[in-house]
Amino acid sequence: MGWRGLAGGGAGRVADRDAERLAGRATTGQAGAAGGGQAQAGAVIRARRPAAAVRDNDSAMTLTQLNAFVLVARLGSVTAAANALGVSEPAVSQALSALRLHLGDQLVSRGPGGMTLTAGGSRLLSTASQIVMLGAEAHAAVRAAQGAPEQLRVVATSTMAEFVISPLMEAFTRRFAGSAEVSAGMAATKEMAVLVANRLADVAIGPNVAGDPALPVVSEPIFRYRLVVVTAGQSRLRGSPRQWRWLVDPSGTDPGSDCGQLLAALRIPEDMIGVFPNQTAAWAAAADGAGVAPAVEHLVSQQVRRGELARVELPGPPVDACWHATLLERQHRSTAASALRRFLSTPEAMQLMRSPAAGVRPSRFRPPVYVTIWN
């Protein structure tokens, strides 16, 4: 899924830089020239090595390369890292290759069970994570000194993004006393904690994702709901759930989402699942008799009341779930992130999550999203 722009207040942009710059061979951001010049913005980090190890084509180790390595290590693949950053796979691969060349270590290798860290990669991961975080904090400090508005980057599951995030962010910006540059995007469940920990997002809203003790994040419950299944109002289903056609939004392809876990628990075959661009399209297809669709009960209630859709009883107990807000630990949060967390506990926010205001779907917005580390 990755970090994709949906709606925001004048966010910057994700720049998929050309492979040469991502590999660390660009001149911008390198150490100042002889004579004591200071490093430019986005300063690089040079490792001290014996002179014999330095080659004419040696390149600097950059924040971009370290961030690529951390994301590949945390998410398990180049593809996942590229999706999370919203850049191309070759960009991530070349950044990682440049770091490998610079350090003289493979860092990560692909095996039968997926990506594994070498001994050097295991030692580097913690340090690289800290450097990436410090780089993001340095960028934020300079922005604050320049009088720029504080950034608030929110990621959410596709269902949350479609119905809830836009009205929530609109209400929050009206209440927030400071100046904030708000942007929103979608992310897969496994990406959320990593994006927050690496300062690529400030708040993630979706399932509870704080399961890795190596990541300095917490997931706090904010709203309980029930997941149901709906179909056409007059439809009569035959056979078991495994024989039905299941119509899902992108969250249905996410194994960590509530929808993905429901499909897995019912052991629905992949060829019986149809993925739609958003939840509204999946519900419309279900209303036309094309199959059944998972839905958050209170979000689909109007269609059920109008008779367009009807609930389907499933075997077993009801599927109760909860949206969580995932943030950095309290002492590391930005002012805007802390303010948003407090807002999510207010009656106004609860009402918006229960009955989101009608308006333009986030899927109709395509503004870019600002990701600091790739600038």
DAPEFEN-V300691 format. One record per residue. BURIAL is 1 if it has 16 or more other C-alpha atoms within 10 Angstrom, else 0. Layout:
# DAPEFEN-V300691
burial: <BURIAL | BURIAL>
This chain:
# DAPEFEN-V300691
burial: <1 | 1 | 1 | 1 | 1 | 1 | 1 | 1 | 1 | 0 | 1 | 1 | 0 | 1 | 1 | 1 | 0 | 0 | 1 | 0 | 1 | 1 | 1 | 1 | 1 | 0 | 0 | 0 | 1 | 1 | 1 | 0 | 0 | 0 | 0 | 0 | 0 | 0 | 0 | 0 | 0 | 1 | 1 | 1 | 0 | 0 | 0 | 0 | 0 | 0 | 0 | 0 | 0 | 0 | 0 | 0 | 0 | 0 | 1 | 1 | 1 | 1 | 1 | 1 | 1 | 1 | 1 | 1 | 1 | 1 | 1 | 1 | 1 | 1 | 1 | 1 | 1 | 1 | 1 | 1 | 1 | 1 | 1 | 1 | 1 | 1 | 1 | 1 | 1 | 0 | 1 | 1 | 1 | 1 | 1 | 1 | 1 | 1 | 1 | 1 | 0 | 1 | 0 | 0 | 0 | 1 | 1 | 1 | 0 | 0 | 0 | 0 | 0 | 0 | 1 | 1 | 1 | 0 | 0 | 0 | 1 | 0 | 0 | 1 | 1 | 0 | 0 | 1 | 1 | 0 | 1 | 1 | 1 | 0 | 1 | 1 | 0 | 0 | 0 | 1 | 0 | 0 | 0 | 0 | 0 | 0 | 0 | 0 | 0 | 1 | 1 | 1 | 1 | 1 | 1 | 1 | 1 | 1 | 1 | 1 | 1 | 1 | 1 | 1 | 1 | 1 | 1 | 1 | 1 | 0 | 0 | 1 | 1 | 0 | 0 | 0 | 0 | 0 | 0 | 1 | 1 | 1 | 1 | 1 | 1 | 1 | 1 | 1 | 1 | 1 | 1 | 1 | 1 | 1 | 1 | 1 | 1 | 1 | 1 | 1 | 1 | 1 | 1 | 1 | 1 | 1 | 1 | 1 | 1 | 1 | 0 | 0 | 0 | 0 | 1 | 1 | 1 | 1 | 1 | 1 | 1 | 1 | 1 | 0 | 1 | 0 | 1 | 1 | 1 | 1 | 1 | 1 | 1 | 0 | 1 | 0 | 0 | 0 | 0 | 0 | 1 | 0 | 0 | 1 | 1 | 1 | 1 | 1 | 1 | 1 | 1 | 1 | 1 | 1 | 1 | 1 | 1 | 1 | 1 | 1 | 0 | 1 | 1 | 0 | 0 | 0 | 0 | 1 | 0 | 0 | 0 | 0 | 1 | 1 | 1 | 1 | 0 | 1 | 1 | 1 | 0 | 1 | 1 | 1 | 1 | 1 | 1 | 0 | 1 | 1 | 1 | 1 | 1 | 1 | 1 | 1 | 1 | 1 | 1 | 1 | 1 | 0 | 1 | 1 | 0 | 0 | 0 | 1 | 1 | 1 | 1 | 1 | 0 | 0 | 0 | 0 | 0 | 0 | 0 | 0 | 0 | 1 | 1 | 1 | 1 | 1 | 1 | 1 | 0 | 0 | 0 | 0 | 1 | 1 | 0 | 1 | 1 | 1 | 1 | 1 | 1 | 0 | 1 | 1 | 0 | 0 | 0 | 0 | 1 | 1 | 0 | 1 | 1 | 1 | 0 | 1 | 0 | 0 | 0 | 0 | 1 | 1 | 0 | 0 | 0 | 0 | 1 | 1 | 1 | 1 | 1 | 1 | 1 | 1 | 0>
